[in-house]
Amino acid sequence: MSNSHPHKLGTAIVTGASSGIGKVYADRLAARGYDLVLVARRADRLNQIADDLEKRFSIRAEVLVADLAEPAGLSATIERISSDPSVSLLVNNAGYSILKTLAETPDDLFTNMIALNITALTALSKAALGRFQQNGSGTIVNVGSGVGFAPLSMVPIYGPTKAYVLQFTQILQQQVAGTGIRVQLVVPGAVVSEGWDVAGGASLDALDPSIVMTTEDCVDAALAGLDDGELITAPSLQDETLLRNYEAASGLLLQGMFAGKPADRYGIKR
Ligand SMILES: NC(=O)c1ccc[n+]([C@@H]2O[C@H](COP(=O)([O-])OP(=O)(O)OC[C@H]3O[C@@H](n4cnc5c(N)ncnc54)[C@H](OP(=O)(O)O)[C@@H]3O)[C@@H](O)[C@H]2O)c1
């Protein structure tokens, strides 16, 4: 569908806009003046949110009911991005976690989570990239997680899906460098949301409240980071040097791998 009177800021597509972080993104982007396409499975919630945002901010908010873990829902969302030149921002937020051991996790559950957290995010990023390359500009925001930085045994598959989001987004950033296209990675820590109920295996109530932030704080910090031109925004990370050290160490480790011969410690002499 094309928008014959595109708003100056264009249209933002927010996945997982029916609750939590995505719902706050929708609110904040509407307040900035973006028209919206709100994507998730729960039509009733999306319609309510769209009506509210249209009334409060005089923007257009369209609802796209889609299961992004299923081919039909993913295709419909790809098509929505690809066919509308007014699309200027994609927030790849839809995702969920499972807080169980691998043995306890049913196969259909982890394949579904991988389909959403990895496959859908990748396919939608690709569609948005194609759209933005035609437009000469645009922004992709990928929502990862702090657990993507290091292995944590309570999230044996969720953590690696977010490690994928981290590396995939960093590679996209390399590929769009010097163009009018921006790609931001947002890595929340622990945020109050329904996601904790969906995850199973851990209760938000059991966490020390001092380590959990609100969805509003998370999204407001993420948008402040976007405005500042940050590539990686860690809303709750106080000591930014930890992130810089991580980036530097992973880059050095990658370089160190390409030496062409066994390391001296293995004692292999030719
Ligand atoms: N909360 C945290 O502590 C935390 C920390 C780090 C990262 N994150 C990340 O933040 C993102 C948002 O999570 P949240 O905490 O805001 O959780 P949430 O409140 O449960 O929101 C998840 C959103 O994703 C949508 N969704 C789930 N499955 C979907 C599917 N198959 N197709 C389309 N939409 C789907 C849900 O809507 P429907 O159910 O209506 O489809 C909902 O709108 C996720 O990527 C999560 O991994 C959260």
The ligand as a MOL file (V3000), in Angstrom:
LIG
                    3D

  0  0  0     0  0            999 V3000
M  V30 BEGIN CTAB
M  V30 COUNTS 48 52 0 0 0
M  V30 BEGIN ATOM
M  V30 1 N 11.7130 -7.4580 29.0290 0
M  V30 2 C 13.0290 -7.6590 29.1130 0
M  V30 3 O 13.5860 -7.8080 30.2130 0
M  V30 4 C 13.8570 -7.6710 27.8560 0
M  V30 5 C 15.2520 -7.6130 28.0090 0
M  V30 6 C 16.0400 -7.6370 26.8740 0
M  V30 7 C 15.4620 -7.7110 25.6300 0
M  V30 8 N 14.0910 -7.7740 25.4980 0 CHG=1
M  V30 9 C 13.5560 -7.8780 24.1420 0
M  V30 10 O 12.6110 -6.8400 23.9450 0
M  V30 11 C 11.6910 -7.2380 22.9250 0
M  V30 12 C 10.2820 -6.9460 23.3870 0
M  V30 13 O 9.9870 -7.7440 24.5240 0
M  V30 14 P 9.0970 -7.2480 25.7570 0
M  V30 15 O 9.9190 -7.4360 26.9800 0
M  V30 16 O 8.5160 -5.9270 25.4650 0 CHG=-1
M  V30 17 O 8.0070 -8.4290 25.8010 0
M  V30 18 P 6.4380 -8.4400 25.5380 0
M  V30 19 O 5.7600 -7.3960 26.3550 0
M  V30 20 O 6.0460 -9.8630 25.7390 0
M  V30 21 O 6.3170 -8.0400 24.0110 0
M  V30 22 C 6.5970 -8.9340 22.9580 0
M  V30 23 C 5.8970 -8.4480 21.7310 0
M  V30 24 O 6.2110 -9.3300 20.6400 0
M  V30 25 C 4.9940 -9.7460 20.0350 0
M  V30 26 N 5.1260 -11.0940 19.5010 0
M  V30 27 C 5.4160 -12.2420 20.1850 0
M  V30 28 N 5.4040 -13.2860 19.3490 0
M  V30 29 C 5.0930 -12.7970 18.1160 0
M  V30 30 C 4.9140 -13.3780 16.8400 0
M  V30 31 N 5.0610 -14.7030 16.6500 0
M  V30 32 N 4.5980 -12.5920 15.7920 0
M  V30 33 C 4.4270 -11.2570 15.9640 0
M  V30 34 N 4.6000 -10.6320 17.1450 0
M  V30 35 C 4.9210 -11.3990 18.2100 0
M  V30 36 C 3.9440 -9.7060 21.1560 0
M  V30 37 O 2.6420 -9.4930 20.6330 0
M  V30 38 P 1.5270 -10.6220 20.3470 0
M  V30 39 O 1.5810 -11.5760 21.5060 0
M  V30 40 O 0.2690 -9.8030 20.2700 0
M  V30 41 O 1.9010 -11.2390 19.0380 0
M  V30 42 C 4.3990 -8.4390 21.8960 0
M  V30 43 O 3.8520 -7.3000 21.2780 0
M  V30 44 C 11.9720 -8.7180 22.6470 0
M  V30 45 O 12.7450 -8.8460 21.4730 0
M  V30 46 C 12.7690 -9.1490 23.8690 0
M  V30 47 O 13.5930 -10.2380 23.6040 0
M  V30 48 C 13.2810 -7.7440 26.5940 0
M  V30 END ATOM
M  V30 BEGIN BOND
M  V30 1 1 1 2
M  V30 2 2 2 3
M  V30 3 1 2 4
M  V30 4 1 4 5
M  V30 5 2 4 48
M  V30 6 2 5 6
M  V30 7 1 6 7
M  V30 8 2 7 8
M  V30 9 1 8 9
M  V30 10 1 8 48
M  V30 11 1 9 10
M  V30 12 1 9 46
M  V30 13 1 10 11
M  V30 14 1 11 12
M  V30 15 1 11 44
M  V30 16 1 12 13
M  V30 17 1 13 14
M  V30 18 2 14 15
M  V30 19 1 14 16
M  V30 20 1 14 17
M  V30 21 1 17 18
M  V30 22 2 18 19
M  V30 23 1 18 20
M  V30 24 1 18 21
M  V30 25 1 21 22
M  V30 26 1 22 23
M  V30 27 1 23 24
M  V30 28 1 23 42
M  V30 29 1 24 25
M  V30 30 1 25 26
M  V30 31 1 25 36
M  V30 32 1 26 27
M  V30 33 1 26 35
M  V30 34 2 27 28
M  V30 35 1 28 29
M  V30 36 1 29 30
M  V30 37 2 29 35
M  V30 38 1 30 31
M  V30 39 2 30 32
M  V30 40 1 32 33
M  V30 41 2 33 34
M  V30 42 1 34 35
M  V30 43 1 36 37
M  V30 44 1 36 42
M  V30 45 1 37 38
M  V30 46 2 38 39
M  V30 47 1 38 40
M  V30 48 1 38 41
M  V30 49 1 42 43
M  V30 50 1 44 45
M  V30 51 1 44 46
M  V30 52 1 46 47
M  V30 END BOND
M  V30 END CTAB
M  END
